[in-house]
Amino acid sequence: MNDVAVVGVGQTKFGELWEKSLRNISIEAALLALQDANLSVDDVSSLYIGNMSSGSFTGQDHLAALIADQLGITPRPAVKCEAACASGSLAFRQAYMGIQSGMYDAALVLGAEKMTDVKGENAVKVLMGAGDHEWESSIGLTFAGAYALIARRHMELFGTTREQLAMVSVNNHKNASNNPYAHFSSQIKIGDVLKAPMIAEPLGLLDCSPISDGAAAVILVNDKLARRFENPIWVAGTGHGTDTVALHDRRSLVEMMATKQAAKQAYDMSGLRPDNIDVVEVHDCFSINEVIAVEDLGFCNKGDGGKFVEDGGIGIDGERPVNTTGGLKAIGHPVGATGVRQIVDVVRQLRGDSFNQIASNHGLTLNIGGSGATSIVNIFTKELKR
């Protein structure tokens, strides 16, 4: 079995990119990652694309073959992976397993989504395809509503406050203020979050990640090739968990069993524990999800996530820096791209060329699909110890 490393990363700006098509941003991110690795498409054995719903958003399906053709990767294999908002991390994990098994030497992993070509209300309908259509979206539930139910239950059980949720958004906007790729780079205050229009009580507009366009890419290679690079970042562990799609079938609304399962797999594989992780990217599609994520990943006890946030635990100088470049809330959430973008940012932290650089040896990404039916956790390290 081969060890696997990331040797190149790239991303487009995230935001409302009306002047660019899905293929434009996909190619841009891919070429940036290849340039970062000082490789060409001839060095790539396979292509994996994470994308949730290009057909519904843009009318373009069969995306992997299209991008492979545009990049000149054909006739080599090209695969599109879909797991709702976790599509990018699923593509990464599939590429990882292809290289680990020895089937491929190098892979280009791309995450991309173009969401603003449709009206906002139509984008919400497309996104609800990641829920249980018969029992949720068909009767009007949206993901804002689903996460509002989760937030309400967390508040009821543990005393979590709206102010604590607001601190999540404030921290993410602060971290994005010097990120040139972010959808939003303006800083906000707790009062701004609390006064924002209510979307689904207790979640207001500034508790919600935006509908965005964007793409991100990474280059994966086997250990033999990785030794040729000056600063490879190694995949130390990876995990994938699955839970029920419908909220009403969950054992609990305040913990995501898929996340706990994925985290256990990744920690066990890497030999690392929560205390060893220096920098974290979590899936803050709504502010409550960051609170629950730090609990489920083991950075604090269940129910203490709000206090962990309030005490500064997620800050750049905190106990466990989270979303150091802005998270989904401020960078944006082009759903298929998010998981790969998280990896890009953790790799930059470990290489030492991030926007808000902190001393880091080990980093973790958590990417979630839907309301928690899919969770993928990846752990990265500067030095691999097997």
N, C-alpha and C positions, 0 to 999 in steps of 0.2 A: 504494500500500500504506500502511495506517495504522500508526502507532506505537501501542502499547498500554500502559496504566498500571493499577496496582492503586490503587483509591481508598477501599476499605473492607475491613475484616477482622473476623472474629468466630469464636469457638469456645465450645463447652461445656466443662465439666470432663470430663476423661478418667478412667475407672475402671470400677467395677462399678455401673452405673446401673440397678439393678433396678426402681426406681420410675418409670422413663421408657421409652417405646417408641422404636422407630427413627424414627417420624414426629415424635415429641416433640423429640428431639435435633436432627433435621434442620431443623425449623422454627425452633428456638431459635437455632441457629448462623446460619441465613440472616437472621433478623431482626436479630441483633446486627451482622452485616456491613452490612446496609442502614442501620441506625441509625448505625454508625460513619461511613458515607459521607454521611449526611443525605439518603438517597434513599428512595423508596418502590418497591413492586413494579411500579408503573406505569412506572417509568423503565427497567425491565429488558427487553431484547429477546429474551433466551433464557436457558435454564437448563441447566446441565451438572452431572451428579451422578456422582461417583466412588464406586463401591461394588463390592465383590468378590462377595458371595454372600448378599444379603438373603433370597433364597428359602430357602436351607439353614439360615441362622441364625434367621430369624424367620417364615418362611412367606410373606413378602411379596415378590413380584416386581412388575414393571412400576412400579418405584420412581419413575422420573422423572416420569411422568404423575401419580402419586399426590401427590408433593410439589408439583408445579406447581399442582395443584388446591387443595391445602391452603393454599398461599401466595397464590392468586389470580392466578397467572401465565397460566393458560389463557386463550385458545387459542394462545398463543405457543409456539414449539418447546421441547421438553424432551427431553434425551438422557441416558441412563445409559451410562457408560463403564466397562469392566472390563479390567484388566490385573493381576489378583492384587493384591499389596500396593502396586503402582504405579498403582492405579485413580484415586486422587485427582489425581496429577500428569498422568495422561492426560486427565482431564476438563478440567484447567486448560489443557493444551496445545491441546485441541480448541477450547475457548472462545477462546483467544488467536488461533488461525488464523481463526476465524469473524469476529472483530473486525478482525484485520489485513487480511483480504480485502475488507472493506467490507460484508459481508453483514449484520452486526449492529453496533449502536453501543455496546451495553452488555450484559454477561452476568453472571449470578450463577453462581459455581462453588461447588459444595458437595461435601464428602467426608464420608461417614458410614458407620459400621458398628456394629451391635449384636450382640456376640459372646457375651455371658454368659447369654443365654436358653437355651443348650444346655449340656450337661455338658462339662467340659474335654476329655475324651477324644473327644467328638463334634466339638468345635471343631477339634481337631488333624486329624481326618479331613477336615473341610471345607477347612481350609487346605491340605492335601496335594492338593487339586484343582488347585493351582497348580504341581504337579510333573507328571512323566510317569507317568500312572496305570498304564499297562501294564508299565513297566519299573522303577518306583520304589515308589510308594505301595502297589501291589497285593501287593508282597512285604515290606511292613512298614517301609519307609524313612519317616522323618519329617524335617521341616526341621531339627530339632535335630541329627539324625543326619547330614544332608547338610552342614550347616555345621561339624559336628565333623570330617568328612572334610577339608573345606577348611582348617580350623584345623590339623589334624595335618600336612597337606602343607606349609603355611606354616612351621610349626615345624621340620619336617625340612629344608626348603630354606634357611631364613634364620635359624634359631636363635631364633625368636620364643618367648617364655616365657609360662607361665600368669600370672605376675605382671604382665607387660605387658598381657595381656588384662584382668586384674582392674582395672588402672588406668583402662581405658576405662569400666567400670561405676562405679567410684568417682567419676570426674570427672562423669559424667552425673548421678549422684545428688546430688552437690554442687551442680551447676547448677540442679537442680530444687527445691532446698530452699526457695526463696522464690517458686516458681511455683504460684499457687493453682489452676491447671488440671491439675496433674500427678497421675497415678495414685499415684505414690510421692514423698513429699517428705522422707523420712528419709535422712540421710547414712549411708554405709557405709564400711568400711575394707577394705584389701586382704585382711586375714585373714578377714573375713566372706565375701568372694567365694571364697577358696580353701577354706574349710571348708563351704561350702554343699553341699547334696546334689548328687551328680553326675547330670546328665541324659543326656549323651552325651559321653563322655570325648574331649577335655579340657574340655568346656563344662559348667559347673555351673549351678545354678538362677539365680544372680545374674549369669550371662553372657547370660541370655535375656530378651528383652522379654516383657511380660505380655500375656495376653488381656484386652482392654479394650473398653469402649463409649465412643463419643464422636463428635463431628461438628465440622467447621470449614468456614468459608466465606470467600470473597473476592469482591469486585466488580471487574470489569474494564471499562474504557471506552476508546474511541478517543482519539487525541490532541486532537481538537477539544474533546471534553467534558472531558478531563483538565485542560486549562488553566484550567478554572473552579475547580479544587480547590487548596487551600492547599499540600498536601504530597503530590502524586502520586508513587508509586514506579514506575519504568518497567521494563518487561521488555526487557532489553538483548540477551538471547540465549536460545535454547532448543534442546535436542537430544534425540533419541529413538533409542536403539539396541536391537537385538534379538540374542539368542544362542540356542543350543539350550536346550530346557527340561530335558532329561536331563543330569545331570552327566557320565555316561560318554561323552558325545559332545563334551565340551569339549576345546579345544586345551590349556587349562591350568586347573588348579583354583585357582591363586593370583592370577589377575587376571581381571577381568570385562570381556570384550571389549565387551559392550553399554555398559558405563559409559564405557569409553575412547572409543567411538564417539560417544556422546551428549555427552560433555564436549568433544570436538573440535568438534562442530557448534556447541555453545553458545559456546565460546571464540571460534571463528572469526566467528560472527555478531555477537558483542558487541564484538569488537576487543580484548578483555581477555585476560590470561594469568593463570595461577595466582597469581603474585605480586601481582596487583592485587586479589585477593579478600580482603575484610576479615573476613567472617563466613560460616560454613558450617553447613548442616544436612545431615547424612548419614544413611543408612538403617542404623542400628545394631540391626537385629533380633536379632543376636547380636554379641558383642563383637568377634569376628574380623572382622566386616564393616566396622567402623569403621577397623580397621587397614588393611584392603585398600583401603577407599575413599580414604583420604588418599594412598595410593600411586597409584591409578588416576586420581585427579583432578589429579595432578601436584604435590602439595604436598611430596612427598619421593620418593626413588628407590624402585623396586620392591625389596622386601625390607627396607626401612628403616622401615616403618610402626610396628613395635613399638618401635624406638628413638625414633622421633619422638614417640610417646605417652609413653614413659618420660622423655624430656627435657622434657616439659611443653608440647610444641608445640600440643596441642589445648586447653589451658587458656584460661580467660578472658583471662589476661595473656600467653598463649603466642603463638608465631609465627603460628598460624592457628587462632583460636578456633572450636571445633567444638561444635555442639549446646549452645548457650549457655543454653538453658532446660531441658535435661534429656534430650533425645533420646528415641528409642523406648523405651529401657531404663527410664527413670524417668517420663517423661510418660505412656507407654502406647502401645499399637499397635493401635488399632481400624483394621484394615487399609485400608479404603477412605478413611478420614479422614486418614491419616498424611501423604500428599503435600501436601494442602491445609494441614494444620496446620504443616508445615515452612515453607510460603510465608508463612503468617500471622506466624510468629516472625521470619523474615528481614525482612519488611516492617516489623514493629515495631522491629527493630534500626535499619533505615535511616531510619525516621521519628523515632527518638530516644525511643521510649516502651516499651522492652523492660524485662524484669525485671532482667536483668544487662546493663545498657547498656554498649556499647563504641563507640568512635568508628568509624563505618562509612560508607563511600560505595558499596561494592559487596558484594553477598551472593549466595550460591549455594546451591541445594538439589539434593540427589541422592536420588531415590526409586527403589527397586528392587522388581521383581516376582519372586516365587519365589526361586530360588537364584541369580538373576542373568540370567534369560532376557529380562527387560525392564528397561531403565534409562532414566530421564528426568532430564535436568539442565536447570535453569533458572537464569539469571543476572539479577539485579536491580540497578538503579542509582538513585541520587538524582537525577542529572542526565543526561539522554540527550544523547549527542553523535553525531550521524549525519553 
